[in-house]
Amino acid sequence: MPPLIRAMRPQEWIKNLLVFAGVLFSGRLDQSGAIGDAVLTFVAFCAISSAGYLFNDLRDREHDRRHHEKRLRPIASGEVSPASATVTALVLAAAAILIGLAAEPEVAGLVALYGVITIAYSLGLKQLVIIDVMTIASLFILRVVAGAVAVGAHASEFLLICTGMLALFLGFTKRRQEAIIESEGAEGETRPVLEHYSVPFLDQMIAMVTATAIVSYIIYTVDSPRVGSDMLATAPSVLYGIFRYLYLIYDRRDTRSTAAILTEDPGMIFAGVTWVGTALAVLYVFN
């Protein structure tokens, strides 16, 4: 993959699939216009998120060069020049807003807000304990809201709460992975905010958000706005996915990125495929 493309981190675009929650849960998968708007929203968030990654890596390139893994990033390694990364980030940000406008003006506003939050995260929020993970969670919620707005649907409050809790779950488990690596004496400088996180504290946070995510999703499925309690059939896949992720982090001590675990682990792929299949069956076949 060309260095500039790698710097845009396309493997992280899987997170932007959340924008399709709106068209899926609103029952509009049979409407080409709604699907088109959802696709445009997805592309817009891929562009703005890649612009954010480029901006972040530009600011952190000196620090990344002292890290045992991050020094291999295209910008830190010198494969991509700061000038090229800057121009690409600006072009991607502008394109993201224009694509958002093509879907829905409000989507463009949400895309721009995503960009602002991403910049704030890179400039300082990522140095603030707990706030760093909460900021990341807010970006996940924005994706769901934008996807619903794009197709004229209403995002259930419990669905947004569940999305936020799952995002916090992924964020705190990621911090735990990094804290474990740091405790084992990894070479080079690590994420500065890790000095404020201890493994016992992260374990408490993970336990709390895991329980809240599960409960909020169960409540959502019991009273789904469109099909009522029939959505409860999707719960086993969600439970297995969460439990599998915890198994990989705690028992297998998996240190891969979140995107890599979600897309490469057979168990996580199984959870995702069965969830999508069950949701489609409940929403479009049996109702």
C-alpha positions as CSV (number, residue, x, y, z in Angstrom):
1,M,0.0,0.0,0.0
2,P,1.4,3.4,-0.9
3,P,2.8,5.3,2.2
4,L,0.3,8.2,1.9
5,I,-2.6,5.8,1.8
6,R,-1.2,3.9,4.8
7,A,-0.9,7.3,6.7
8,M,-4.7,7.7,6.1
9,R,-5.3,4.5,8.0
10,P,-8.0,2.9,5.8
11,Q,-8.1,-0.1,8.2
12,E,-9.8,2.2,10.7
13,W,-12.6,3.0,8.3
14,I,-14.5,0.0,9.7
15,K,-15.6,2.2,12.6
16,N,-17.5,4.4,10.1
17,L,-19.8,1.5,9.3
18,L,-21.8,2.8,12.3
19,V,-23.3,5.4,10.0
20,F,-25.4,2.6,8.4
21,A,-27.2,2.0,11.7
22,G,-29.7,4.6,10.7
23,V,-30.7,3.1,7.3
24,L,-30.6,-0.4,8.8
25,F,-32.8,0.2,11.9
26,S,-35.2,2.5,10.2
27,G,-36.2,-0.1,7.6
28,R,-35.0,1.9,4.6
29,L,-32.6,-0.6,3.1
30,D,-35.0,-1.1,0.3
31,Q,-34.9,2.6,-0.6
32,S,-32.1,3.4,-3.0
33,G,-32.1,7.1,-2.1
34,A,-31.6,6.4,1.6
35,I,-28.8,3.9,0.8
36,G,-27.1,6.5,-1.4
37,D,-27.2,9.1,1.3
38,A,-25.9,6.6,3.9
39,V,-23.0,5.7,1.5
40,L,-22.2,9.4,1.0
41,T,-22.1,9.9,4.8
42,F,-19.8,6.9,5.2
43,V,-17.4,8.3,2.6
44,A,-17.5,11.7,4.2
45,F,-16.6,10.2,7.6
46,C,-13.8,8.1,6.1
47,A,-12.4,11.3,4.6
48,I,-12.7,13.4,7.7
49,S,-11.3,10.6,10.0
50,S,-8.3,10.1,7.7
51,A,-7.7,13.9,7.7
52,G,-7.7,13.7,11.5
53,Y,-5.2,10.8,11.5
54,L,-2.9,12.8,9.2
55,F,-3.1,15.9,11.5
56,N,-2.5,13.8,14.6
57,D,0.6,12.1,13.1
58,L,1.9,15.4,11.9
59,R,1.8,16.8,15.4
60,D,3.2,13.7,17.0
61,R,5.9,12.8,14.5
62,E,8.8,13.6,16.7
63,H,7.3,11.7,19.6
64,D,6.4,8.8,17.4
65,R,10.0,8.5,16.2
66,R,10.9,7.5,19.8
67,H,8.3,4.8,20.0
68,H,9.1,1.2,19.1
69,E,6.1,0.8,16.8
70,K,4.9,4.2,15.9
71,R,8.3,5.1,14.5
72,L,7.2,3.0,11.5
73,R,4.3,5.2,10.6
74,P,4.7,6.9,7.2
75,I,5.0,10.4,8.5
76,A,7.3,9.6,11.4
77,S,9.5,7.4,9.3
78,G,9.9,10.1,6.6
79,E,8.1,8.1,3.9
80,V,5.5,10.9,3.7
81,S,6.7,14.5,3.9
82,P,4.9,17.0,6.3
83,A,4.0,19.1,3.3
84,S,2.3,16.2,1.5
85,A,0.4,15.2,4.6
86,T,-0.8,18.7,5.3
87,V,-2.1,19.2,1.8
88,T,-3.8,15.8,1.8
89,A,-5.4,16.5,5.2
90,L,-6.8,19.8,4.0
91,V,-8.1,18.3,0.8
92,L,-9.7,15.4,2.6
93,A,-11.4,17.7,5.2
94,A,-12.8,19.9,2.4
95,A,-14.0,16.9,0.4
96,A,-15.6,15.4,3.5
97,I,-17.7,18.5,4.1
98,L,-18.7,18.8,0.5
99,I,-19.7,15.1,0.4
100,G,-21.7,15.6,3.6
101,L,-23.5,18.5,1.9
102,A,-24.4,16.2,-1.0
103,A,-26.1,13.9,1.5
104,E,-27.7,16.4,3.8
105,P,-26.6,19.9,5.0
106,E,-26.9,18.8,8.6
107,V,-24.6,15.9,7.9
108,A,-22.0,18.3,6.7
109,G,-22.3,20.1,10.0
110,L,-21.8,16.9,11.9
111,V,-18.8,16.0,9.8
112,A,-17.3,19.4,10.5
113,L,-18.0,18.9,14.2
114,Y,-16.2,15.6,14.0
115,G,-13.2,17.3,12.5
116,V,-13.2,20.0,15.3
117,I,-13.4,17.4,18.0
118,T,-10.6,15.4,16.4
119,I,-8.4,18.5,16.2
120,A,-9.1,19.3,19.9
121,Y,-8.3,15.7,20.8
122,S,-4.9,15.9,19.0
123,L,-4.1,19.3,20.4
124,G,-4.7,18.4,24.1
125,L,-7.7,16.4,25.0
126,K,-5.8,13.1,24.5
127,Q,-3.5,14.2,27.4
128,L,-6.5,14.4,29.9
129,V,-7.2,11.2,31.8
130,I,-10.8,9.8,31.2
131,I,-11.6,12.8,29.0
132,D,-9.4,11.2,26.3
133,V,-11.6,8.1,26.1
134,M,-14.8,10.0,26.5
135,T,-13.8,12.2,23.5
136,I,-13.3,9.1,21.4
137,A,-16.7,7.8,22.4
138,S,-18.3,11.1,21.4
139,L,-17.0,10.5,17.8
140,F,-18.7,7.1,17.7
141,I,-22.0,8.7,18.7
142,L,-21.6,11.4,16.0
143,R,-21.3,8.7,13.4
144,V,-24.6,7.1,14.4
145,V,-26.4,10.4,14.7
146,A,-25.1,11.5,11.2
147,G,-26.2,8.2,9.7
148,A,-29.7,8.7,11.1
149,V,-29.9,12.3,10.0
150,A,-28.8,11.4,6.4
151,V,-31.8,9.1,5.9
152,G,-34.3,11.2,7.9
153,A,-34.5,8.7,10.8
154,H,-34.6,9.1,14.5
155,A,-31.7,7.5,16.5
156,S,-33.1,5.9,19.6
157,E,-31.8,7.3,22.9
158,F,-30.9,3.8,24.1
159,L,-29.1,3.0,20.9
160,L,-27.0,6.2,21.4
161,I,-26.3,5.2,25.0
162,C,-25.3,1.7,24.0
163,T,-23.1,3.1,21.2
164,G,-21.4,5.4,23.7
165,M,-20.9,2.6,26.2
166,L,-19.4,0.3,23.6
167,A,-17.1,3.0,22.5
168,L,-16.0,3.6,26.1
169,F,-15.5,-0.2,26.3
170,L,-13.2,-0.2,23.3
171,G,-11.4,2.9,24.5
172,F,-10.7,1.6,28.0
173,T,-9.7,-1.8,26.8
174,K,-7.3,-0.1,24.4
175,R,-5.8,1.9,27.3
176,R,-5.4,-1.3,29.2
177,Q,-3.5,-2.9,26.3
178,E,-1.2,0.0,26.2
179,A,-0.7,0.1,30.0
180,I,0.2,-3.6,30.0
181,I,2.8,-3.0,27.3
182,E,4.2,-0.1,29.2
183,S,4.4,-2.1,32.4
184,E,6.4,-4.8,30.5
185,G,9.0,-2.2,29.7
186,A,8.4,-1.6,26.0
187,E,11.2,0.4,24.3
188,G,10.7,4.1,23.5
189,E,8.3,6.7,24.8
190,T,4.6,5.7,25.3
191,R,1.4,7.6,25.3
192,P,1.9,10.4,28.0
193,V,-1.7,10.0,29.5
194,L,-0.9,6.4,30.4
195,E,1.0,7.6,33.5
196,H,-2.4,8.5,34.9
197,Y,-4.0,5.1,34.3
198,S,-3.4,2.0,36.4
199,V,-4.4,-1.5,35.4
200,P,-6.8,-1.9,38.4
201,F,-8.5,1.4,37.7
202,L,-8.9,0.4,34.0
203,D,-10.3,-2.9,35.0
204,Q,-13.0,-1.2,37.1
205,M,-13.9,1.1,34.3
206,I,-14.1,-1.7,31.8
207,A,-16.4,-3.7,34.1
208,M,-18.7,-0.7,34.6
209,V,-19.0,0.2,30.9
210,T,-19.3,-3.4,29.9
211,A,-22.3,-4.0,32.1
212,T,-23.9,-0.7,31.1
213,A,-23.5,-1.4,27.4
214,I,-25.1,-4.8,27.8
215,V,-28.0,-3.6,29.8
216,S,-28.7,-0.6,27.5
217,Y,-28.6,-2.8,24.4
218,I,-31.0,-5.3,26.1
219,I,-33.4,-2.5,26.9
220,Y,-33.2,-1.2,23.3
221,T,-33.9,-4.7,21.9
222,V,-36.8,-5.3,24.3
223,D,-38.5,-2.1,23.1
224,S,-37.1,-1.5,19.6
225,P,-38.9,1.4,18.0
226,R,-39.7,-0.6,14.8
227,V,-40.1,-4.3,15.7
228,G,-40.4,-4.3,19.5
229,S,-38.9,-7.2,21.4
230,D,-38.1,-9.2,18.3
231,M,-34.8,-7.4,18.2
232,L,-33.8,-9.4,21.3
233,A,-32.8,-12.2,18.9
234,T,-29.7,-10.1,18.1
235,A,-28.6,-10.0,21.7
236,P,-26.6,-13.3,21.7
237,S,-24.3,-12.1,19.0
238,V,-23.6,-8.9,20.9
239,L,-23.0,-10.7,24.1
240,Y,-20.6,-13.2,22.4
241,G,-18.8,-10.3,20.7
242,I,-18.2,-8.5,24.0
243,F,-17.2,-11.7,25.8
244,R,-14.9,-12.7,23.0
245,Y,-13.2,-9.3,23.0
246,L,-12.6,-9.5,26.8
247,Y,-11.2,-13.0,26.3
248,L,-8.7,-11.7,23.7
249,I,-7.6,-8.8,25.9
250,Y,-7.4,-10.5,29.2
251,D,-6.7,-14.2,28.5
252,R,-4.9,-14.0,25.2
253,R,-3.2,-10.7,26.0
254,D,-3.9,-9.5,22.4
255,T,-2.1,-6.3,21.7
256,R,-3.5,-5.7,18.2
257,S,-5.4,-2.5,17.3
258,T,-9.1,-2.4,17.8
259,A,-9.7,-2.4,14.0
260,A,-7.4,-5.4,13.6
261,I,-9.1,-7.5,16.3
262,L,-12.6,-6.7,14.8
263,T,-11.6,-7.6,11.3
264,E,-9.1,-10.4,11.8
265,D,-10.3,-12.5,14.7
266,P,-12.6,-15.3,13.6
267,G,-14.7,-15.0,16.7
268,M,-15.3,-11.3,16.2
269,I,-16.1,-11.8,12.6
270,F,-18.6,-14.5,13.5
271,A,-20.2,-12.2,16.0
272,G,-20.5,-9.4,13.5
273,V,-21.8,-11.6,10.7
274,T,-24.4,-13.3,12.8
275,W,-25.5,-10.0,14.3
276,V,-26.0,-8.4,10.8
277,G,-27.8,-11.6,9.6
278,T,-30.1,-11.7,12.5
279,A,-30.9,-8.0,12.4
280,L,-31.7,-8.2,8.7
281,A,-34.0,-11.2,9.3
282,V,-35.8,-9.6,12.1
283,L,-36.2,-6.2,10.5
284,Y,-36.9,-7.2,6.9
285,V,-38.0,-10.9,6.7
286,F,-40.2,-11.6,9.7
287,N,-41.8,-8.2,10.0
